[in-house]
Structures are given as C-alpha cells and as structure tokens.
Amino acid sequence: MCLIVNYQLLLVKARAVDMRLARKSTSAKLWIADLDECHGCATPCRDPMRKSYIYGTKFQEVLIIQNNTRLGYIMGRVDNKVAIITGAASGLGLASAKRLAQEGASVIMADIDVARGEIEAANIDGAAFVKLDVTSESAWEKLVDDVVSDYGSLDILLNCAGVAELATIEQTSEALWRKVNAVGTDGTFFGCKHALRVMKAQGRGSIINMCSTASIQGGPAIFAYATSKSAIRGMTKSVACLSAQAGYGVRCNSIHPGNMSTPMLDTMYNIVLEHDPVTAAQMKKSWVGDPVDVANMVLFLSSDESVSVNGAEMVIDNTVTITEGMVPKI
Ligand SMILES: NC(=O)c1ccc[n+]([C@@H]2O[C@H](COP(=O)([O-])OP(=O)(O)OC[C@H]3O[C@@H](n4cnc5c(N)ncnc54)[C@H](O)[C@@H]3O)[C@@H](O)[C@H]2O)c1
C-alpha cells in the first residue's frame, strides 16, 4: 500500500518535470534515472535542476545509468537525519533547507517571519515550519526539546538567522549594536548551547554557524556585524574543541560567505546606492555567489562525508578575502 502511494506521488512529480527523467523499474522501490534520456541531449546531462529533482526523490534508491551502463546507486546524503535551520524563511537558510530536504533530511525551518516561512516550508517535501525568535533562550530550549521528542533526534543545527546593518563604530548606537548582536551572537550562542546538550547525549551531531568574510576582514561600515560574526567564529572553535576533547562526538564548523545573492544583500546594495553610487557600481561588478553554493557546503558539513572536519572555517568567496575585496562606504 505504502509503495503504491509513493509510486503515484513520484509519477505526479515526474509529470510536472519530464516523464522521461525517471521510470519505474521492476523493483517498486527503485527508480532509474537515465542521464542520456532527460532532455534528449547528445552529451551527458549536467542540468543541476534535473539532478536535484532525481536526488530529491527521497522515497527510494535511484539508479543512475548512462549509455546503458550502471553508474551507481544514489541514496540521500543526509537520509534519516533531523535538522533545525534558523533564518530558513529566506536567502541562505532557505536554500540550505531545500538542499538538505532534497538529500533526505527532515528539516525544521525556524524563523521569526511566520508568513514567509510557512509558504516556503509548504513547498518543500520533508520540511516543516516553526516560529522561533533566536534571541530567546527559553524558546530555543523548547524548540530543541520538542524536536527531539517529535523526531527522535537532532542531528544538524544550522544557525543562519542574522541581521546586517551598515554603520561605522562612530555611527553605531547602543540599540543597533544590541539588535545585531542579539540575533547573531546571542541567537547562535543559545542555539549551540541547547543543540550541544542533546547532541552530546546522542553522541553525535553537526552544528554549523553562518559567519561571513566580515569576521575575517572586518570593514569600516559593518562594525557591529563584523564584531558579531567574529564572536560566532570564536564560539564555533570553542564548541569544537570542547566536544573533541571531551569526546562528545559533536562537530561545530563555521561558513564564511562573501556576497551572496539574497534579500539581505539587496537591502545592503540599495543603502549603498543611496549614499555612494560609485561604490554601488563597483558592487554590481564584483563577484556575487549563488545561495546554493552555500547550501552545498551546509550539506557537506551536515553529512558524514565531513566526519573529520571540526572547528574549521569554510570560506566561500571566490578569492575576495585574499585579493582586493569590496569595502562599501556610507
Ligand atoms: N547574503 C550575504 O551576502 C551573506 C554573506 C555572508 C553571511 N551572510 C549571513 O548569512 C545568514 C543569512 O543571510 P541571508 O543573506 O540569507 O539574509 P536574509 O535576510 O535573506 O535572511 C535572514 C533570515 O533571518 C531571519 N531572522 C532575522 N531575525 C531573526 C530572529 N530574531 N529569529 C529568527 N529568525 C530571524 C529573517 O526573518 C530572515 O528570514 C546571515 O547570518 C548573514 O549574516 C549573508
């Protein structure tokens, strides 16, 4: 009965994309994806949308074939893992939620933006939305305990919620300082603390903290933001060292993206454009990454492929930090 339901569900999905992408094999659980058939191309298909569609069929194994040769079976890279992602209603958190769900994880999408979060989660198989204000420790405690109770474990935490403000130290009010640090520094601290509590008891888990190249370079007009990201960088390494030395089995790593194409970057760009059109024009010419670049790093750090990666800082900036970089001024 269950297999029939899955079969029908996948047929519906296949129709929505391309009926030739996957076809039923004699085994009810096995789907075949033929790299030569998908678009009728002469060359092997490299279309990432098609690939993620195939990988996203999380009900069964997928056998990849090409030229009638078996290339191998594909299982989800984070099958059966349970993930909390904060800031999941938008940008990098949303891209990461999609990617982990595609690879078999159950994803709890946590965000303060309920309207957007619920709409996004409804479109992702394997995801559910939960309202969370990361600045509240009691809310964190409840969420982590609820997830373990409802899903049986917490294997992955991505602390991705963040707010950015453009201001030098001279322009930074106490209110701005506290706002940026409440979401970034405090929110990540509470998340790490409560995830570590349950992951330590499980003897396994992966915590990933979204930092920024701002924590490596600083910047004249991102004083509070760079400070918060630097705190998160130190927090990450301290959690990793504790876990490694105490034998908790929990890994903690940070990701340091350069400019990525998200609503946050759009907002920053518009402010820079208003105050400094020359720098805005430079920003337009400068490298900007795709959120899926970050989501793929999140996937790697979430999966058991990165089992020996602990306390590391993963920079995704196409050399911006080691070349001239971008320093927008206001
Ligand atoms: N976009 C970039 O260029 C870039 C570069 C480096 C680092 N980052 C970092 O990546 C993370 C995600 O950024 P983004 O570009 O996707 O931004 P975004 O603005 O698109 O998304 C941020 C999300 O955080 C949520 N959020 C804000 N305050 C919250 C709170 N108190 N509790 C729960 N959720 C809250 C927002 O509702 C939003 O959905 C941030 O930590 C940011 O600092 C972004």
The ligand as an SDF file (V2000), in Angstrom:
LIG
                    3D

 44 48  0  0  0  0  0  0  0  0999 V2000
   23.8060   37.3310    1.7940 N   0  0  0  0  0  0  0  0  0  0  0  0
   25.0890   37.5240    2.0100 C   0  0  0  0  0  0  0  0  0  0  0  0
   25.7870   38.1200    1.1910 O   0  0  0  0  0  0  0  0  0  0  0  0
   25.7320   36.9830    3.2650 C   0  0  0  0  0  0  0  0  0  0  0  0
   27.1290   36.9570    3.3150 C   0  0  0  0  0  0  0  0  0  0  0  0
   27.7470   36.4660    4.4530 C   0  0  0  0  0  0  0  0  0  0  0  0
   26.9860   35.9980    5.5150 C   0  0  0  0  0  0  0  0  0  0  0  0
   25.6330   36.0510    5.4500 N   0  0  0  0  0  0  0  0  0  0  0  0
   24.8930   35.5500    6.6120 C   0  0  0  0  0  0  0  0  0  0  0  0
   24.0210   34.5150    6.2110 O   0  0  0  0  0  0  0  0  0  0  0  0
   22.8730   34.4910    7.0450 C   0  0  0  0  0  0  0  0  0  0  0  0
   21.6340   34.5420    6.1780 C   0  0  0  0  0  0  0  0  0  0  0  0
   21.6620   35.7530    5.4200 O   0  0  0  0  0  0  0  0  0  0  0  0
   20.7140   35.9940    4.1740 P   0  0  0  0  0  0  0  0  0  0  0  0
   21.5140   36.7500    3.1990 O   0  0  0  0  0  0  0  0  0  0  0  0
   20.0780   34.7250    3.7890 O   0  0  0  0  0  0  0  0  0  0  0  0
   19.6570   37.0090    4.8190 O   0  0  0  0  0  0  0  0  0  0  0  0
   18.0840   37.1310    4.6770 P   0  0  0  0  0  0  0  0  0  0  0  0
   17.7730   38.4860    5.1980 O   0  0  0  0  0  0  0  0  0  0  0  0
   17.6320   36.7280    3.3400 O   0  0  0  0  0  0  0  0  0  0  0  0
   17.5520   36.0380    5.7350 O   0  0  0  0  0  0  0  0  0  0  0  0
   17.7290   36.1980    7.1090 C   0  0  0  0  0  0  0  0  0  0  0  0
   16.6050   35.4730    7.8230 C   0  0  0  0  0  0  0  0  0  0  0  0
   16.8220   35.5950    9.2460 O   0  0  0  0  0  0  0  0  0  0  0  0
   15.5560   35.7690    9.8440 C   0  0  0  0  0  0  0  0  0  0  0  0
   15.6730   36.3880   11.1740 N   0  0  0  0  0  0  0  0  0  0  0  0
   16.0260   37.6560   11.4740 C   0  0  0  0  0  0  0  0  0  0  0  0
   15.9390   37.8550   12.7990 N   0  0  0  0  0  0  0  0  0  0  0  0
   15.5170   36.6840   13.3450 C   0  0  0  0  0  0  0  0  0  0  0  0
   15.2330   36.2560   14.6630 C   0  0  0  0  0  0  0  0  0  0  0  0
   15.3480   37.0960   15.7120 N   0  0  0  0  0  0  0  0  0  0  0  0
   14.8330   34.9800   14.8720 N   0  0  0  0  0  0  0  0  0  0  0  0
   14.6850   34.1430   13.8270 C   0  0  0  0  0  0  0  0  0  0  0  0
   14.9250   34.4860   12.5600 N   0  0  0  0  0  0  0  0  0  0  0  0
   15.3380   35.7440   12.3190 C   0  0  0  0  0  0  0  0  0  0  0  0
   14.8050   36.6820    8.8600 C   0  0  0  0  0  0  0  0  0  0  0  0
   13.4070   36.6590    9.0910 O   0  0  0  0  0  0  0  0  0  0  0  0
   15.2140   36.0980    7.5320 C   0  0  0  0  0  0  0  0  0  0  0  0
   14.3150   35.0970    7.0960 O   0  0  0  0  0  0  0  0  0  0  0  0
   23.0120   35.6860    7.9900 C   0  0  0  0  0  0  0  0  0  0  0  0
   23.5470   35.2370    9.2180 O   0  0  0  0  0  0  0  0  0  0  0  0
   24.0050   36.5780    7.2720 C   0  0  0  0  0  0  0  0  0  0  0  0
   24.7050   37.3950    8.1520 O   0  0  0  0  0  0  0  0  0  0  0  0
   24.9800   36.5230    4.3430 C   0  0  0  0  0  0  0  0  0  0  0  0
  1  2  1  0
  2  3  2  0
  2  4  1  0
  4  5  1  0
  4 44  2  0
  5  6  2  0
  6  7  1  0
  7  8  2  0
  8  9  1  0
  8 44  1  0
  9 10  1  0
  9 42  1  0
 10 11  1  0
 11 12  1  0
 11 40  1  0
 12 13  1  0
 13 14  1  0
 14 15  2  0
 14 16  1  0
 14 17  1  0
 17 18  1  0
 18 19  2  0
 18 20  1  0
 18 21  1  0
 21 22  1  0
 22 23  1  0
 23 24  1  0
 23 38  1  0
 24 25  1  0
 25 26  1  0
 25 36  1  0
 26 27  1  0
 26 35  1  0
 27 28  2  0
 28 29  1  0
 29 30  1  0
 29 35  2  0
 30 31  1  0
 30 32  2  0
 32 33  1  0
 33 34  2  0
 34 35  1  0
 36 37  1  0
 36 38  1  0
 38 39  1  0
 40 41  1  0
 40 42  1  0
 42 43  1  0
M  CHG  2   8   1  16  -1
M  END
$$$$
